[in-house]
Amino acid sequence: MAAGAAGVGAVFGNQGLGTGVARAARTPGAPRPIPGGFELGGKVFHVFFPGTGEPNTITDFNGFVGVGQVAGHGTGADSGSFFDVDNRFFVGEYVATNGKRYHAAFGFV
């Protein structure tokens, strides 16, 4: 996997899937990252490459994890370029850094 693709990883969270004032007013607790991962530029990224370890990036998690990895060459002007994309999503319950339980959906790009 290209280090640049993994290095620009981001995690997005969504507390619940419903709508309304009550849900909008709730702020989910920050999830605790898994131990380990890889280091890049002096910073530890708590993620493992697909097929090399835990696919989840959240510890104390009970739910569903989906992973999609796409690799290949571009077309046209970019036909000599190679790309490697790692997308993941997590839906379920987790214990946050504040010790409380939350249900949420997260995406990793």
N, C-alpha and C positions, 0 to 999 in steps of 0.2 A: 504494500500500500504506500502511496506517496505520502511522505511526512507532512507536506503542506496541507493535504486534505484532512489529515487527522489533527493537525495543529490548529486548524481554524474551527474545530468542533464547537458547537453551541448547544445548550440545553434550554428548551422552552417548556414552561409548565402551564397547566390549565386546571384550576381547582374545580372539579366537577364538570359535567356537561350540560347542566340545566341553566335556566336563565332566571332573572329576577333580582330584586334589590338585595334579598338576604344572601344569595350566592355571591353577588358582586361585592358585597361588603366584607366577605371572608377572604383572608389572605392565607394561603397555605404556608406551612413551615418549610424551611429549607431542607431538602433531602440530604442524607449523609452519603458521601461518595464511597464506593467500594475501596478496600485497601489495594494497593498496588497500582499497576498501570505502566506507563512509560514516561520518560523524561525527555523534554525537548526545550532547549534554550534555558536550562536551569529551572523549568517549571514542570511539576508532575501533573500529568493528565491521567485521571482515574478511569481509564478505559483500556480494554485489550482489543487487539485487532481481531476481526472475525475468524473464528476457528482456532484461536490460540488461548482462550480462557473464557472467563465469565462474560456473557453477552450484555449483561445489565451493567449500568453505571451507578445504580442506587443500591445501598445495602439496607437490610431490614425491609425488604420489599416482598409483597405477596401479590402476584398478578400475572399479566401476560406481557411477554417481550417479543417483538418482531424485529427481524434483521434483514436488510436487503443490501447486497453488495453488487455493484455493477462495475465492470472494468472493460476497457476496450480502446479502440482507436477512433479518432474523429473522422469526419468526412470532408471532402472539398479541400479548402485551404489548410485545414487542420488534420489532414489524413496521416501525417507523421507523428501527431501528438498522441500520448497515451493518458488515459484518465482512470481513476479508481475512486469510486464513491461508496461511502459507508453510511447508510441511513438506518436509524433504529427508532422504535417507539416503545413506550412502556405505559401500561394502563393497569392500575390497581391501587392497593393500599401500601403505605410505607410509614415508618416511624421517623419523624423529623428530628432535627437537631434539638428542638425544644422538648422532645420526649412525647409529643402528642402524635396520634394516628390521623392520617389524612388519606383520602381517595383522590387520585389525580391522573392526568394523562401527560406524558412528557415526550418530546421528540429530540433526537440527536442527529445533527446533520454534519 
